[in-house]
């Protein structure tokens, strides 16, 4: 699923996978979220509601540019460093085509459905 993403006013290419959680995330769009740093690895933001994680694919470790959902907290995570080992609590929703540096400094993201 293609989406339109703007980081700090600059457009970046992005895509969501076809998981149930990614479809639930797409249903929340458009969103504008303030980002904060988490552990020098990811930028995070709270979502307006939790996503359905049933039928989630096998866990995978996040890599730079991954858009993920951390189910216990219900937050969005954008990885600018490779993440920890795979966890059933972390669902990869898609990917941003952006440098680690740009993503690591981002303070605001706007995500919209592709037209």
Secondary structure, 3 states (H helix, E strand, C coil): CEEEEEECCEEEEEEECCCHHHHHHHCCCCEEEECEEECCCEEEEECCCCCCCCCCCCCCCCCCCEEEEECCCCEEEEECCCCCCCCCCEEEEEEEECCHHHHHHCCEEEEEECC
